[in-house]
Amino acid sequence: MDDISSFILENFYSDDRRLVQDKRVSAIVGACYLLNLKKFHPELFGDRDARMLARLLSELGLQEETASVLLEEINRGWKDSG
């Protein structure tokens, strides 16, 4: 069991290209969700959400203002295509 746990941990924390890419995609999706939550339902956006958003944006190397502008562009694109 220890060998399996070690293997899983080594793979999780490795710099495997696919894993890094998957973590980045997860950070993007999570940040988008939290930015939308903050904008459209601020009453539901708490301290825990703020900490998570800061962590995800840090992982992406983005400031919240920049991420909000990018998300606004994405949201506008959805409206324009419909």
mmCIF file of the N, C-alpha and C atoms, coordinates in Angstrom:
data_MODEL
# 
_entry.id   MODEL 
# 
loop_
_atom_site.group_PDB 
_atom_site.id 
_atom_site.type_symbol 
_atom_site.label_atom_id 
_atom_site.label_alt_id 
_atom_site.label_comp_id 
_atom_site.label_asym_id 
_atom_site.label_entity_id 
_atom_site.label_seq_id 
_atom_site.pdbx_PDB_ins_code 
_atom_site.Cartn_x 
_atom_site.Cartn_y 
_atom_site.Cartn_z 
_atom_site.occupancy 
_atom_site.B_iso_or_equiv 
_atom_site.pdbx_formal_charge 
_atom_site.auth_seq_id 
_atom_site.auth_comp_id 
_atom_site.auth_asym_id 
_atom_site.auth_atom_id 
_atom_site.pdbx_PDB_model_num 
ATOM 1   N N  . MET A 1 1  ? 0.817   -1.194 0.000   1.00 0.00 ? 1  MET A N  1 
ATOM 2   C CA . MET A 1 1  ? 0.000   0.000  0.000   1.00 0.00 ? 1  MET A CA 1 
ATOM 3   C C  . MET A 1 1  ? 0.860   1.256  0.000   1.00 0.00 ? 1  MET A C  1 
ATOM 4   N N  . ASP A 1 2  ? 1.955   1.246  0.755   1.00 0.00 ? 2  ASP A N  1 
ATOM 5   C CA . ASP A 1 2  ? 2.838   2.410  0.790   1.00 0.00 ? 2  ASP A CA 1 
ATOM 6   C C  . ASP A 1 2  ? 3.448   2.680  -0.577  1.00 0.00 ? 2  ASP A C  1 
ATOM 7   N N  . ASP A 1 3  ? 3.777   1.599  -1.304  1.00 0.00 ? 3  ASP A N  1 
ATOM 8   C CA . ASP A 1 3  ? 4.341   1.766  -2.647  1.00 0.00 ? 3  ASP A CA 1 
ATOM 9   C C  . ASP A 1 3  ? 3.327   2.426  -3.580  1.00 0.00 ? 3  ASP A C  1 
ATOM 10  N N  . ILE A 1 4  ? 2.075   2.018  -3.471  1.00 0.00 ? 4  ILE A N  1 
ATOM 11  C CA . ILE A 1 4  ? 1.032   2.599  -4.315  1.00 0.00 ? 4  ILE A CA 1 
ATOM 12  C C  . ILE A 1 4  ? 0.848   4.072  -3.962  1.00 0.00 ? 4  ILE A C  1 
ATOM 13  N N  . SER A 1 5  ? 0.777   4.394  -2.669  1.00 0.00 ? 5  SER A N  1 
ATOM 14  C CA . SER A 1 5  ? 0.619   5.780  -2.235  1.00 0.00 ? 5  SER A CA 1 
ATOM 15  C C  . SER A 1 5  ? 1.786   6.629  -2.715  1.00 0.00 ? 5  SER A C  1 
ATOM 16  N N  . SER A 1 6  ? 2.989   6.110  -2.595  1.00 0.00 ? 6  SER A N  1 
ATOM 17  C CA . SER A 1 6  ? 4.162   6.841  -3.054  1.00 0.00 ? 6  SER A CA 1 
ATOM 18  C C  . SER A 1 6  ? 4.097   7.095  -4.545  1.00 0.00 ? 6  SER A C  1 
ATOM 19  N N  . PHE A 1 7  ? 3.692   6.080  -5.301  1.00 0.00 ? 7  PHE A N  1 
ATOM 20  C CA . PHE A 1 7  ? 3.572   6.215  -6.753  1.00 0.00 ? 7  PHE A CA 1 
ATOM 21  C C  . PHE A 1 7  ? 2.559   7.299  -7.118  1.00 0.00 ? 7  PHE A C  1 
ATOM 22  N N  . ILE A 1 8  ? 1.407   7.272  -6.460  1.00 0.00 ? 8  ILE A N  1 
ATOM 23  C CA . ILE A 1 8  ? 0.364   8.263  -6.740  1.00 0.00 ? 8  ILE A CA 1 
ATOM 24  C C  . ILE A 1 8  ? 0.862   9.667  -6.406  1.00 0.00 ? 8  ILE A C  1 
ATOM 25  N N  . LEU A 1 9  ? 1.483   9.833  -5.244  1.00 0.00 ? 9  LEU A N  1 
ATOM 26  C CA . LEU A 1 9  ? 1.986   11.146 -4.850  1.00 0.00 ? 9  LEU A CA 1 
ATOM 27  C C  . LEU A 1 9  ? 3.068   11.642 -5.796  1.00 0.00 ? 9  LEU A C  1 
ATOM 28  N N  . GLU A 1 10 ? 3.990   10.759 -6.175  1.00 0.00 ? 10 GLU A N  1 
ATOM 29  C CA . GLU A 1 10 ? 5.049   11.156 -7.107  1.00 0.00 ? 10 GLU A CA 1 
ATOM 30  C C  . GLU A 1 10 ? 4.461   11.628 -8.426  1.00 0.00 ? 10 GLU A C  1 
ATOM 31  N N  . ASN A 1 11 ? 3.466   10.914 -8.915  1.00 0.00 ? 11 ASN A N  1 
ATOM 32  C CA . ASN A 1 11 ? 2.847   11.298 -10.178 1.00 0.00 ? 11 ASN A CA 1 
ATOM 33  C C  . ASN A 1 11 ? 2.036   12.586 -10.042 1.00 0.00 ? 11 ASN A C  1 
ATOM 34  N N  . PHE A 1 12 ? 1.360   12.753 -8.916  1.00 0.00 ? 12 PHE A N  1 
ATOM 35  C CA . PHE A 1 12 ? 0.557   13.952 -8.731  1.00 0.00 ? 12 PHE A CA 1 
ATOM 36  C C  . PHE A 1 12 ? 1.432   15.198 -8.682  1.00 0.00 ? 12 PHE A C  1 
ATOM 37  N N  . TYR A 1 13 ? 2.568   15.107 -8.031  1.00 0.00 ? 13 TYR A N  1 
ATOM 38  C CA . TYR A 1 13 ? 3.425   16.273 -7.871  1.00 0.00 ? 13 TYR A CA 1 
ATOM 39  C C  . TYR A 1 13 ? 4.519   16.368 -8.937  1.00 0.00 ? 13 TYR A C  1 
ATOM 40  N N  . SER A 1 14 ? 4.489   15.473 -9.901  1.00 0.00 ? 14 SER A N  1 
ATOM 41  C CA . SER A 1 14 ? 5.494   15.544 -10.964 1.00 0.00 ? 14 SER A CA 1 
ATOM 42  C C  . SER A 1 14 ? 5.170   16.699 -11.895 1.00 0.00 ? 14 SER A C  1 
ATOM 43  N N  . ASP A 1 15 ? 6.135   17.054 -12.722 1.00 0.00 ? 15 ASP A N  1 
ATOM 44  C CA . ASP A 1 15 ? 5.930   18.129 -13.689 1.00 0.00 ? 15 ASP A CA 1 
ATOM 45  C C  . ASP A 1 15 ? 5.505   17.563 -15.032 1.00 0.00 ? 15 ASP A C  1 
ATOM 46  N N  . ASP A 1 16 ? 4.788   16.475 -15.000 1.00 0.00 ? 16 ASP A N  1 
ATOM 47  C CA . ASP A 1 16 ? 4.276   15.854 -16.215 1.00 0.00 ? 16 ASP A CA 1 
ATOM 48  C C  . ASP A 1 16 ? 3.494   16.892 -17.013 1.00 0.00 ? 16 ASP A C  1 
ATOM 49  N N  . ARG A 1 17 ? 3.756   16.982 -18.292 1.00 0.00 ? 17 ARG A N  1 
ATOM 50  C CA . ARG A 1 17 ? 3.131   17.995 -19.146 1.00 0.00 ? 17 ARG A CA 1 
ATOM 51  C C  . ARG A 1 17 ? 1.598   17.907 -19.109 1.00 0.00 ? 17 ARG A C  1 
ATOM 52  N N  . ARG A 1 18 ? 1.060   16.698 -19.197 1.00 0.00 ? 18 ARG A N  1 
ATOM 53  C CA . ARG A 1 18 ? -0.387  16.524 -19.184 1.00 0.00 ? 18 ARG A CA 1 
ATOM 54  C C  . ARG A 1 18 ? -0.980  16.980 -17.858 1.00 0.00 ? 18 ARG A C  1 
ATOM 55  N N  . LEU A 1 19 ? -0.318  16.620 -16.776 1.00 0.00 ? 19 LEU A N  1 
ATOM 56  C CA . LEU A 1 19 ? -0.809  16.990 -15.453 1.00 0.00 ? 19 LEU A CA 1 
ATOM 57  C C  . LEU A 1 19 ? -0.774  18.500 -15.271 1.00 0.00 ? 19 LEU A C  1 
ATOM 58  N N  . VAL A 1 20 ? 0.303   19.137 -15.689 1.00 0.00 ? 20 VAL A N  1 
ATOM 59  C CA . VAL A 1 20 ? 0.402   20.591 -15.589 1.00 0.00 ? 20 VAL A CA 1 
ATOM 60  C C  . VAL A 1 20 ? -0.709  21.240 -16.406 1.00 0.00 ? 20 VAL A C  1 
ATOM 61  N N  . GLN A 1 21 ? -0.947  20.711 -17.597 1.00 0.00 ? 21 GLN A N  1 
ATOM 62  C CA . GLN A 1 21 ? -2.007  21.233 -18.462 1.00 0.00 ? 21 GLN A CA 1 
ATOM 63  C C  . GLN A 1 21 ? -3.373  21.043 -17.807 1.00 0.00 ? 21 GLN A C  1 
ATOM 64  N N  . ASP A 1 22 ? -3.620  19.868 -17.232 1.00 0.00 ? 22 ASP A N  1 
ATOM 65  C CA . ASP A 1 22 ? -4.898  19.600 -16.566 1.00 0.00 ? 22 ASP A CA 1 
ATOM 66  C C  . ASP A 1 22 ? -5.112  20.535 -15.377 1.00 0.00 ? 22 ASP A C  1 
ATOM 67  N N  . LYS A 1 23 ? -4.049  20.779 -14.613 1.00 0.00 ? 23 LYS A N  1 
ATOM 68  C CA . LYS A 1 23 ? -4.162  21.684 -13.467 1.00 0.00 ? 23 LYS A CA 1 
ATOM 69  C C  . LYS A 1 23 ? -4.480  23.095 -13.944 1.00 0.00 ? 23 LYS A C  1 
ATOM 70  N N  . ARG A 1 24 ? -3.872  23.494 -15.051 1.00 0.00 ? 24 ARG A N  1 
ATOM 71  C CA . ARG A 1 24 ? -4.108  24.836 -15.602 1.00 0.00 ? 24 ARG A CA 1 
ATOM 72  C C  . ARG A 1 24 ? -5.565  24.963 -16.071 1.00 0.00 ? 24 ARG A C  1 
ATOM 73  N N  . VAL A 1 25 ? -6.066  23.945 -16.752 1.00 0.00 ? 25 VAL A N  1 
ATOM 74  C CA . VAL A 1 25 ? -7.461  23.970 -17.206 1.00 0.00 ? 25 VAL A CA 1 
ATOM 75  C C  . VAL A 1 25 ? -8.388  24.040 -15.991 1.00 0.00 ? 25 VAL A C  1 
ATOM 76  N N  . SER A 1 26 ? -8.105  23.262 -14.971 1.00 0.00 ? 26 SER A N  1 
ATOM 77  C CA . SER A 1 26 ? -8.926  23.286 -13.750 1.00 0.00 ? 26 SER A CA 1 
ATOM 78  C C  . SER A 1 26 ? -8.890  24.667 -13.101 1.00 0.00 ? 26 SER A C  1 
ATOM 79  N N  . ALA A 1 27 ? -7.717  25.303 -13.091 1.00 0.00 ? 27 ALA A N  1 
ATOM 80  C CA . ALA A 1 27 ? -7.594  26.639 -12.508 1.00 0.00 ? 27 ALA A CA 1 
ATOM 81  C C  . ALA A 1 27 ? -8.404  27.651 -13.312 1.00 0.00 ? 27 ALA A C  1 
ATOM 82  N N  . ILE A 1 28 ? -8.392  27.534 -14.632 1.00 0.00 ? 28 ILE A N  1 
ATOM 83  C CA . ILE A 1 28 ? -9.155  28.448 -15.484 1.00 0.00 ? 28 ILE A CA 1 
ATOM 84  C C  . ILE A 1 28 ? -10.647 28.292 -15.240 1.00 0.00 ? 28 ILE A C  1 
ATOM 85  N N  . VAL A 1 29 ? -11.110 27.056 -15.240 1.00 0.00 ? 29 VAL A N  1 
ATOM 86  C CA . VAL A 1 29 ? -12.541 26.793 -15.033 1.00 0.00 ? 29 VAL A CA 1 
ATOM 87  C C  . VAL A 1 29 ? -12.974 27.271 -13.651 1.00 0.00 ? 29 VAL A C  1 
ATOM 88  N N  . GLY A 1 30 ? -12.196 26.959 -12.640 1.00 0.00 ? 30 GLY A N  1 
ATOM 89  C CA . GLY A 1 30 ? -12.531 27.379 -11.278 1.00 0.00 ? 30 GLY A CA 1 
ATOM 90  C C  . GLY A 1 30 ? -12.545 28.891 -11.133 1.00 0.00 ? 30 GLY A C  1 
ATOM 91  N N  . ALA A 1 31 ? -11.562 29.555 -11.718 1.00 0.00 ? 31 ALA A N  1 
ATOM 92  C CA . ALA A 1 31 ? -11.501 31.021 -11.638 1.00 0.00 ? 31 ALA A CA 1 
ATOM 93  C C  . ALA A 1 31 ? -12.684 31.649 -12.363 1.00 0.00 ? 31 ALA A C  1 
ATOM 94  N N  . CYS A 1 32 ? -13.037 31.109 -13.524 1.00 0.00 ? 32 CYS A N  1 
ATOM 95  C CA . CYS A 1 32 ? -14.202 31.626 -14.253 1.00 0.00 ? 32 CYS A CA 1 
ATOM 96  C C  . CYS A 1 32 ? -15.466 31.499 -13.413 1.00 0.00 ? 32 CYS A C  1 
ATOM 97  N N  . TYR A 1 33 ? -15.647 30.349 -12.818 1.00 0.00 ? 33 TYR A N  1 
ATOM 98  C CA . TYR A 1 33 ? -16.823 30.125 -11.976 1.00 0.00 ? 33 TYR A CA 1 
ATOM 99  C C  . TYR A 1 33 ? -16.863 31.134 -10.827 1.00 0.00 ? 33 TYR A C  1 
ATOM 100 N N  . LEU A 1 34 ? -15.741 31.285 -10.130 1.00 0.00 ? 34 LEU A N  1 
ATOM 101 C CA . LEU A 1 34 ? -15.710 32.168 -8.970  1.00 0.00 ? 34 LEU A CA 1 
ATOM 102 C C  . LEU A 1 34 ? -15.858 33.637 -9.361  1.00 0.00 ? 34 LEU A C  1 
ATOM 103 N N  . LEU A 1 35 ? -15.278 34.041 -10.487 1.00 0.00 ? 35 LEU A N  1 
ATOM 104 C CA . LEU A 1 35 ? -15.442 35.418 -10.950 1.00 0.00 ? 35 LEU A CA 1 
ATOM 105 C C  . LEU A 1 35 ? -16.902 35.702 -11.300 1.00 0.00 ? 35 LEU A C  1 
ATOM 106 N N  . ASN A 1 36 ? -17.548 34.745 -11.951 1.00 0.00 ? 36 ASN A N  1 
ATOM 107 C CA . ASN A 1 36 ? -18.975 34.913 -12.266 1.00 0.00 ? 36 ASN A CA 1 
ATOM 108 C C  . ASN A 1 36 ? -19.822 34.933 -10.998 1.00 0.00 ? 36 ASN A C  1 
ATOM 109 N N  . LEU A 1 37 ? -19.497 34.074 -10.059 1.00 0.00 ? 37 LEU A N  1 
ATOM 110 C CA . LEU A 1 37 ? -20.215 34.056 -8.783  1.00 0.00 ? 37 LEU A CA 1 
ATOM 111 C C  . LEU A 1 37 ? -20.081 35.403 -8.087  1.00 0.00 ? 37 LEU A C  1 
ATOM 112 N N  . LYS A 1 38 ? -18.868 35.928 -8.052  1.00 0.00 ? 38 LYS A N  1 
ATOM 113 C CA . LYS A 1 38 ? -18.613 37.206 -7.398  1.00 0.00 ? 38 LYS A CA 1 
ATOM 114 C C  . LYS A 1 38 ? -19.386 38.339 -8.075  1.00 0.00 ? 38 LYS A C  1 
ATOM 115 N N  . LYS A 1 39 ? -19.453 38.303 -9.398  1.00 0.00 ? 39 LYS A N  1 
ATOM 116 C CA . LYS A 1 39 ? -20.113 39.366 -10.142 1.00 0.00 ? 39 LYS A CA 1 
ATOM 117 C C  . LYS A 1 39 ? -21.640 39.272 -10.068 1.00 0.00 ? 39 LYS A C  1 
ATOM 118 N N  . PHE A 1 40 ? -22.173 38.079 -10.281 1.00 0.00 ? 40 PHE A N  1 
ATOM 119 C CA . PHE A 1 40 ? -23.624 37.926 -10.402 1.00 0.00 ? 40 PHE A CA 1 
ATOM 120 C C  . PHE A 1 40 ? -24.336 37.551 -9.107  1.00 0.00 ? 40 PHE A C  1 
ATOM 121 N N  . HIS A 1 41 ? -23.603 36.974 -8.147  1.00 0.00 ? 41 HIS A N  1 
ATOM 122 C CA . HIS A 1 41 ? -24.199 36.584 -6.863  1.00 0.00 ? 41 HIS A CA 1 
ATOM 123 C C  . HIS A 1 41 ? -23.236 36.918 -5.716  1.00 0.00 ? 41 HIS A C  1 
ATOM 124 N N  . PRO A 1 42 ? -22.924 38.189 -5.543  1.00 0.00 ? 42 PRO A N  1 
ATOM 125 C CA . PRO A 1 42 ? -21.947 38.560 -4.513  1.00 0.00 ? 42 PRO A CA 1 
ATOM 126 C C  . PRO A 1 42 ? -22.359 38.134 -3.100  1.00 0.00 ? 42 PRO A C  1 
ATOM 127 N N  . GLU A 1 43 ? -23.652 37.972 -2.895  1.00 0.00 ? 43 GLU A N  1 
ATOM 128 C CA . GLU A 1 43 ? -24.116 37.547 -1.569  1.00 0.00 ? 43 GLU A CA 1 
ATOM 129 C C  . GLU A 1 43 ? -23.701 36.110 -1.251  1.00 0.00 ? 43 GLU A C  1 
ATOM 130 N N  . LEU A 1 44 ? -23.387 35.339 -2.268  1.00 0.00 ? 44 LEU A N  1 
ATOM 131 C CA . LEU A 1 44 ? -22.957 33.952 -2.075  1.00 0.00 ? 44 LEU A CA 1 
ATOM 132 C C  . LEU A 1 44 ? -21.430 33.811 -2.067  1.00 0.00 ? 44 LEU A C  1 
ATOM 133 N N  . PHE A 1 45 ? -20.731 34.882 -2.419  1.00 0.00 ? 45 PHE A N  1 
ATOM 134 C CA . PHE A 1 45 ? -19.271 34.862 -2.528  1.00 0.00 ? 45 PHE A CA 1 
ATOM 135 C C  . PHE A 1 45 ? -18.665 35.215 -1.171  1.00 0.00 ? 45 PHE A C  1 
ATOM 136 N N  . GLY A 1 46 ? -18.075 34.210 -0.524  1.00 0.00 ? 46 GLY A N  1 
ATOM 137 C CA . GLY A 1 46 ? -17.543 34.407 0.823   1.00 0.00 ? 46 GLY A CA 1 
ATOM 138 C C  . GLY A 1 46 ? -16.027 34.476 0.881   1.00 0.00 ? 46 GLY A C  1 
ATOM 139 N N  . ASP A 1 47 ? -15.511 34.514 2.099   1.00 0.00 ? 47 ASP A N  1 
ATOM 140 C CA . ASP A 1 47 ? -14.066 34.589 2.321   1.00 0.00 ? 47 ASP A CA 1 
ATOM 141 C C  . ASP A 1 47 ? -13.330 33.385 1.738   1.00 0.00 ? 47 ASP A C  1 
ATOM 142 N N  . ARG A 1 48 ? -13.923 32.227 1.911   1.00 0.00 ? 48 ARG A N  1 
ATOM 143 C CA . ARG A 1 48 ? -13.304 31.001 1.379   1.00 0.00 ? 48 ARG A CA 1 
ATOM 144 C C  . ARG A 1 48 ? -13.197 31.080 -0.152  1.00 0.00 ? 48 ARG A C  1 
ATOM 145 N N  . ASP A 1 49 ? -14.253 31.584 -0.783  1.00 0.00 ? 49 ASP A N  1 
ATOM 146 C CA . ASP A 1 49 ? -14.239 31.743 -2.239  1.00 0.00 ? 49 ASP A CA 1 
ATOM 147 C C  . ASP A 1 49 ? -13.174 32.749 -2.660  1.00 0.00 ? 49 ASP A C  1 
ATOM 148 N N  . ALA A 1 50 ? -13.048 33.826 -1.899  1.00 0.00 ? 50 ALA A N  1 
ATOM 149 C CA . ALA A 1 50 ? -12.048 34.853 -2.209  1.00 0.00 ? 50 ALA A CA 1 
ATOM 150 C C  . ALA A 1 50 ? -10.632 34.286 -2.127  1.00 0.00 ? 50 ALA A C  1 
ATOM 151 N N  . ARG A 1 51 ? -10.377 33.476 -1.111  1.00 0.00 ? 51 ARG A N  1 
ATOM 152 C CA . ARG A 1 51 ? -9.055  32.853 -0.973  1.00 0.00 ? 51 ARG A CA 1 
ATOM 153 C C  . ARG A 1 51 ? -8.785  31.887 -2.122  1.00 0.00 ? 51 ARG A C  1 
ATOM 154 N N  . MET A 1 52 ? -9.790  31.104 -2.488  1.00 0.00 ? 52 MET A N  1 
ATOM 155 C CA . MET A 1 52 ? -9.626  30.153 -3.584  1.00 0.00 ? 52 MET A CA 1 
ATOM 156 C C  . MET A 1 52 ? -9.396  30.891 -4.902  1.00 0.00 ? 52 MET A C  1 
ATOM 157 N N  . LEU A 1 53 ? -10.145 31.950 -5.135  1.00 0.00 ? 53 LEU A N  1 
ATOM 158 C CA . LEU A 1 53 ? -9.980  32.726 -6.358  1.00 0.00 ? 53 LEU A CA 1 
ATOM 159 C C  . LEU A 1 53 ? -8.567  33.306 -6.428  1.00 0.00 ? 53 LEU A C  1 
ATOM 160 N N  . ALA A 1 54 ? -8.096  33.861 -5.338  1.00 0.00 ? 54 ALA A N  1 
ATOM 161 C CA . ALA A 1 54 ? -6.740  34.418 -5.305  1.00 0.00 ? 54 ALA A CA 1 
ATOM 162 C C  . ALA A 1 54 ? -5.698  33.338 -5.605  1.00 0.00 ? 54 ALA A C  1 
ATOM 163 N N  . ARG A 1 55 ? -5.901  32.166 -5.057  1.00 0.00 ? 55 ARG A N  1 
ATOM 164 C CA . ARG A 1 55 ? -4.959  31.054 -5.285  1.00 0.00 ? 55 ARG A CA 1 
ATOM 165 C C  . ARG A 1 55 ? -4.971  30.608 -6.749  1.00 0.00 ? 55 ARG A C  1 
ATOM 166 N N  . LEU A 1 56 ? -6.163  30.491 -7.331  1.00 0.00 ? 56 LEU A N  1 
ATOM 167 C CA . LEU A 1 56 ? -6.271  30.064 -8.726  1.00 0.00 ? 56 LEU A CA 1 
ATOM 168 C C  . LEU A 1 56 ? -5.676  31.099 -9.669  1.00 0.00 ? 56 LEU A C  1 
ATOM 169 N N  . LEU A 1 57 ? -5.959  32.370 -9.416  1.00 0.00 ? 57 LEU A N  1 
ATOM 170 C CA . LEU A 1 57 ? -5.411  33.425 -10.261 1.00 0.00 ? 57 LEU A CA 1 
ATOM 171 C C  . LEU A 1 57 ? -3.892  33.503 -10.134 1.00 0.00 ? 57 LEU A C  1 
ATOM 172 N N  . SER A 1 58 ? -3.407  33.251 -8.944  1.00 0.00 ? 58 SER A N  1 
ATOM 173 C CA . SER A 1 58 ? -1.961  33.224 -8.730  1.00 0.00 ? 58 SER A CA 1 
ATOM 174 C C  . SER A 1 58 ? -1.321  32.098 -9.546  1.00 0.00 ? 58 SER A C  1 
ATOM 175 N N  . GLU A 1 59 ? -1.968  30.948 -9.543  1.00 0.00 ? 59 GLU A N  1 
ATOM 176 C CA . GLU A 1 59 ? -1.481  29.809 -10.321 1.00 0.00 ? 59 GLU A CA 1 
ATOM 177 C C  . GLU A 1 59 ? -1.441  30.142 -11.812 1.00 0.00 ? 59 GLU A C  1 
ATOM 178 N N  . LEU A 1 60 ? -2.386  30.963 -12.260 1.00 0.00 ? 60 LEU A N  1 
ATOM 179 C CA . LEU A 1 60 ? -2.463  31.353 -13.669 1.00 0.00 ? 60 LEU A CA 1 
ATOM 180 C C  . LEU A 1 60 ? -1.594  32.570 -13.978 1.00 0.00 ? 60 LEU A C  1 
ATOM 181 N N  . GLY A 1 61 ? -1.099  33.227 -12.939 1.00 0.00 ? 61 GLY A N  1 
ATOM 182 C CA . GLY A 1 61 ? -0.280  34.414 -13.137 1.00 0.00 ? 61 GLY A CA 1 
ATOM 183 C C  . GLY A 1 61 ? -1.084  35.618 -13.595 1.00 0.00 ? 61 GLY A C  1 
ATOM 184 N N  . LEU A 1 62 ? -2.334  35.718 -13.112 1.00 0.00 ? 62 LEU A N  1 
ATOM 185 C CA . LEU A 1 62 ? -3.220  36.809 -13.515 1.00 0.00 ? 62 LEU A CA 1 
ATOM 186 C C  . LEU A 1 62 ? -3.664  37.623 -12.311 1.00 0.00 ? 62 LEU A C  1 
ATOM 187 N N  . GLN A 1 63 ? -3.825  38.915 -12.528 1.00 0.00 ? 63 GLN A N  1 
ATOM 188 C CA . GLN A 1 63 ? -4.462  39.775 -11.539 1.00 0.00 ? 63 GLN A CA 1 
ATOM 189 C C  . GLN A 1 63 ? -5.969  39.640 -11.721 1.00 0.00 ? 63 GLN A C  1 
ATOM 190 N N  . GLU A 1 64 ? -6.730  39.872 -10.661 1.00 0.00 ? 64 GLU A N  1 
ATOM 191 C CA . GLU A 1 64 ? -8.182  39.703 -10.750 1.00 0.00 ? 64 GLU A CA 1 
ATOM 192 C C  . GLU A 1 64 ? -8.791  40.632 -11.801 1.00 0.00 ? 64 GLU A C  1 
ATOM 193 N N  . GLU A 1 65 ? -8.312  41.851 -11.881 1.00 0.00 ? 65 GLU A N  1 
ATOM 194 C CA . GLU A 1 65 ? -8.869  42.799 -12.843 1.00 0.00 ? 65 GLU A CA 1 
ATOM 195 C C  . GLU A 1 65 ? -8.669  42.303 -14.280 1.00 0.00 ? 65 GLU A C  1 
ATOM 196 N N  . THR A 1 66 ? -7.483  41.808 -14.586 1.00 0.00 ? 66 THR A N  1 
ATOM 197 C CA . THR A 1 66 ? -7.192  41.273 -15.923 1.00 0.00 ? 66 THR A CA 1 
ATOM 198 C C  . THR A 1 66 ? -8.078  40.070 -16.226 1.00 0.00 ? 66 THR A C  1 
ATOM 199 N N  . ALA A 1 67 ? -8.208  39.174 -15.250 1.00 0.00 ? 67 ALA A N  1 
ATOM 200 C CA . ALA A 1 67 ? -9.045  37.984 -15.440 1.00 0.00 ? 67 ALA A CA 1 
ATOM 201 C C  . ALA A 1 67 ? -10.496 38.377 -15.653 1.00 0.00 ? 67 ALA A C  1 
ATOM 202 N N  . SER A 1 68 ? -10.960 39.389 -14.948 1.00 0.00 ? 68 SER A N  1 
ATOM 203 C CA . SER A 1 68 ? -12.345 39.844 -15.104 1.00 0.00 ? 68 SER A CA 1 
ATOM 204 C C  . SER A 1 68 ? -12.588 40.401 -16.503 1.00 0.00 ? 68 SER A C  1 
ATOM 205 N N  . VAL A 1 69 ? -11.616 41.139 -17.029 1.00 0.00 ? 69 VAL A N  1 
ATOM 206 C CA . VAL A 1 69 ? -11.734 41.682 -18.384 1.00 0.00 ? 69 VAL A CA 1 
ATOM 207 C C  . VAL A 1 69 ? -11.776 40.542 -19.405 1.00 0.00 ? 69 VAL A C  1 
ATOM 208 N N  . LEU A 1 70 ? -10.904 39.561 -19.228 1.00 0.00 ? 70 LEU A N  1 
ATOM 209 C CA . LEU A 1 70 ? -10.890 38.407 -20.139 1.00 0.00 ? 70 LEU A CA 1 
ATOM 210 C C  . LEU A 1 70 ? -12.210 37.643 -20.074 1.00 0.00 ? 70 LEU A C  1 
ATOM 211 N N  . LEU A 1 71 ? -12.733 37.466 -18.880 1.00 0.00 ? 71 LEU A N  1 
ATOM 212 C CA . LEU A 1 71 ? -14.003 36.751 -18.716 1.00 0.00 ? 71 LEU A CA 1 
ATOM 213 C C  . LEU A 1 71 ? -15.148 37.537 -19.356 1.00 0.00 ? 71 LEU A C  1 
ATOM 214 N N  . GLU A 1 72 ? -15.108 38.841 -19.227 1.00 0.00 ? 72 GLU A N  1 
ATOM 215 C CA . GLU A 1 72 ? -16.123 39.682 -19.853 1.00 0.00 ? 72 GLU A CA 1 
ATOM 216 C C  . GLU A 1 72 ? -16.101 39.510 -21.378 1.00 0.00 ? 72 GLU A C  1 
ATOM 217 N N  . GLU A 1 73 ? -14.911 39.408 -21.942 1.00 0.00 ? 73 GLU A N  1 
ATOM 218 C CA . GLU A 1 73 ? -14.772 39.164 -23.387 1.00 0.00 ? 73 GLU A CA 1 
ATOM 219 C C  . GLU A 1 73 ? -15.366 37.814 -23.773 1.00 0.00 ? 73 GLU A C  1 
ATOM 220 N N  . ILE A 1 74 ? -15.119 36.809 -22.957 1.00 0.00 ? 74 ILE A N  1 
ATOM 221 C CA . ILE A 1 74 ? -15.676 35.479 -23.220 1.00 0.00 ? 74 ILE A CA 1 
ATOM 222 C C  . ILE A 1 74 ? -17.196 35.533 -23.143 1.00 0.00 ? 74 ILE A C  1 
ATOM 223 N N  . ASN A 1 75 ? -17.726 36.153 -22.093 1.00 0.00 ? 75 ASN A N  1 
ATOM 224 C CA . ASN A 1 75 ? -19.175 36.254 -21.929 1.00 0.00 ? 75 ASN A CA 1 
ATOM 225 C C  . ASN A 1 75 ? -19.804 37.037 -23.077 1.00 0.00 ? 75 ASN A C  1 
ATOM 226 N N  . ARG A 1 76 ? -19.151 38.085 -23.528 1.00 0.00 ? 76 ARG A N  1 
ATOM 227 C CA . ARG A 1 76 ? -19.658 38.877 -24.641 1.00 0.00 ? 76 ARG A CA 1 
ATOM 228 C C  . ARG A 1 76 ? -19.684 38.031 -25.913 1.00 0.00 ? 76 ARG A C  1 
ATOM 229 N N  . GLY A 1 77 ? -18.688 37.202 -26.095 1.00 0.00 ? 77 GLY A N  1 
ATOM 230 C CA . GLY A 1 77 ? -18.638 36.307 -27.256 1.00 0.00 ? 77 GLY A CA 1 
ATOM 231 C C  . GLY A 1 77 ? -19.815 35.355 -27.298 1.00 0.00 ? 77 GLY A C  1 
ATOM 232 N N  . TRP A 1 78 ? -20.215 34.857 -26.125 1.00 0.00 ? 78 TRP A N  1 
ATOM 233 C CA . TRP A 1 78 ? -21.376 33.974 -26.062 1.00 0.00 ? 78 TRP A CA 1 
ATOM 234 C C  . TRP A 1 78 ? -22.638 34.710 -26.480 1.00 0.00 ? 78 TRP A C  1 
ATOM 235 N N  . LYS A 1 79 ? -22.775 35.964 -26.047 1.00 0.00 ? 79 LYS A N  1 
ATOM 236 C CA . LYS A 1 79 ? -23.956 36.752 -26.380 1.00 0.00 ? 79 LYS A CA 1 
ATOM 237 C C  . LYS A 1 79 ? -23.990 37.072 -27.874 1.00 0.00 ? 79 LYS A C  1 
ATOM 238 N N  . ASP A 1 80 ? -22.823 37.394 -28.449 1.00 0.00 ? 80 ASP A N  1 
ATOM 239 C CA . ASP A 1 80 ? -22.739 37.749 -29.866 1.00 0.00 ? 80 ASP A CA 1 
ATOM 240 C C  . ASP A 1 80 ? -23.034 36.583 -30.792 1.00 0.00 ? 80 ASP A C  1 
ATOM 241 N N  . SER A 1 81 ? -22.705 35.363 -30.338 1.00 0.00 ? 81 SER A N  1 
ATOM 242 C CA . SER A 1 81 ? -22.898 34.203 -31.214 1.00 0.00 ? 81 SER A CA 1 
ATOM 243 C C  . SER A 1 81 ? -24.317 33.643 -31.159 1.00 0.00 ? 81 SER A C  1 
ATOM 244 N N  . GLY A 1 82 ? -25.122 34.098 -30.241 1.00 0.00 ? 82 GLY A N  1 
ATOM 245 C CA . GLY A 1 82 ? -26.458 33.550 -30.053 1.00 0.00 ? 82 GLY A CA 1 
ATOM 246 C C  . GLY A 1 82 ? -27.509 34.205 -30.791 1.00 0.00 ? 82 GLY A C  1 
# 
